Amino acid sequence: MNTKDLSEHELSEYFAEHIRYEVQMMLNATSGILQQLQVPQGLQHMPVESYAIHLRNLITFLYPSSSRDTDVCARDFFVEERSWEKIRPRLSDTLASAKIRADKEVGHLTTSRISGITSDKKWDIKGLTEELMPLITFFCKSADKVILGSSIEDLLTFHTQIKSLPTR
C-alpha cells in the first residue's frame, strides 16, 4: 500500500506500532550502552549496531533524501506534505554524518567500514540521542494530519532518565 493511501487512522496506528518502536529501541540501546549492560561473548557489538540502525531509521524518517511510494516519512503526517520540510530544522552535520556512517557500517557491506579498534569507531551515543530526541518531539507536536503530541510522553520520560546517565 502506498503511504498516500493511508487514512489518518492507519497513519496513527503505524506511528503507534512502528515509529514508536524505532524511538523505543534507540532509547533502549542508548540506555544499555551507557549503563554498560553485559552481553554474551561474541555479541559485544550488538548494542551499538542496534543503536546505529534505529538512529539511521529515525533520521531517514525525518529527513528522507529519496523515498519509495511505500516508505513512511514524517511528511506523511502533515495535511500538506511540504509543511514538514518548511518547519523542520536543518539536518545538522553531526546527524548527517551519523546517518552516512550507519549506512556504511551497518546498512550494507562496503570498503568504507572502519577497520580495527580505533577511536574513530566510537559513536557519540549520548550526544546523538540528545540531538535527535528534540527533533522527534518537535515532529510529534507539529504533525497536523494525525495528532501525535502526547504519543511519546512515556518515551520522553525515559529519555529524561537516560540524560542523567554518565557518558561512557
Phi, psi and omega in degrees: 000134177286146182298330179295339181271355181285134176284170177300320179296317180294321176297317179298316178295320179298314178302310183301322183271312192261314183288317175303321179301313180300315179296313181301315181294321178297316179292321177299315179296318178302310181300312181299318181292314182294328178271001180051052177297141182284136175237153181301151178310135180091350181246019185297339180270348184302314181299319181289320178294320176299315178303310184298321180296313183288325174300313180301315180298319181289321177297317179296322177298315182281326185227067181291133177274331173203158180207155175269167180298338182262356179282126177271126181234163181306322183299337180294344182265013179240142179303311174256113186308324183288349180302316181298315180298329181285325187259341183290148174294159176296142177294123182292157176298325180297311180290323178298317178294320179296320179297313179298318179297316178296320176305316185278325187266333179232346183279328178193169179278131182206157176285355179277359177295146179278125182267156175074191179247100181228167178294336177297337183280343182289143176255140174276073186305307184295315181298316179294319178297317179296331179279324184279323185300321175298329177291320177297315179299315179299317177301311183298322180283338185265334182307134183241349177278324179229132181282117184238356188316317182258008186291340183235021182304320179295325178289326177293324176296315177299318179299320178299320178294321180295323182302332182277351180285145177290149177285136180251000000 
